[in-house]
C-alpha cells in the first residue's frame, strides 16, 4: 500500500470520527476543519500529479 493511500485512509478515518462526534455535540470542531482542509489539499495534490503525468504523456506522442 502506498504512503499516500495510507495517509488518506488515516485522515479519512479521523475526519469521519470527528464528524460523528460533532453531530452529537451539534458543532464543528477545529479537528474537523483541519482534517477537511488536509483532505482537500491531498485531493488537489493527486489531481495535479495526474494532470501533469497525462500532459507529459500527451506531449511525448509523435503525431507526425
C-alpha positions in Angstrom: 0.0 0.0 0.0 1.4 3.4 -0.9 2.2 6.0 1.7 -0.3 8.5 0.2 -3.1 5.9 0.3 -2.2 5.1 4.0 -2.2 8.8 4.8 -5.5 9.3 3.1 -7.1 6.4 4.9 -5.8 7.7 8.2 -7.1 11.3 7.6 -10.4 10.0 6.3 -10.9 7.8 9.4 -10.1 10.8 11.7 -12.4 13.0 9.7 -15.3 10.6 10.0 -14.7 10.1 13.7 -14.5 13.8 14.2 -17.7 14.4 12.1 -19.6 11.8 14.1 -18.6 13.4 17.4 -19.6 16.8 16.0 -23.1 15.7 15.1 -23.5 14.6 18.7 -22.5 17.9 20.1 -24.1 20.0 17.3 -21.0 22.0 16.3 -17.9 21.8 14.1 -14.7 21.3 15.9 -11.3 22.6 14.8 -10.2 19.0 14.2 -12.9 18.6 11.6 -11.9 21.8 9.8 -8.2 20.8 9.8 -9.0 17.3 8.6 -11.2 18.6 5.8 -8.5 21.0 4.8 -5.9 18.2 4.7 -8.2 16.0 2.6 -8.8 18.9 0.2 -5.1 19.5 -0.1 -4.4 15.9 -0.7 -7.1 15.7 -3.4 -5.6 18.8 -5.1 -2.1 17.3 -5.0 -3.3 14.0 -6.5 -5.2 15.9 -9.2 -2.2 18.0 -10.1 0.0 14.9 -10.3 -2.4 13.1 -12.6 -2.8 16.1 -14.8 1.0 16.5 -15.0 1.5 12.9 -16.0 -1.3 13.0 -18.6 0.1 16.2 -20.1 3.6 14.8 -20.2 2.4 11.7 -21.9 0.3 13.7 -24.4 3.3 15.9 -25.2 5.5 12.9 -25.8 3.3 11.4 -28.5 4.7 11.7 -32.0 1.8 12.7 -34.3 3.9 13.4 -37.4 
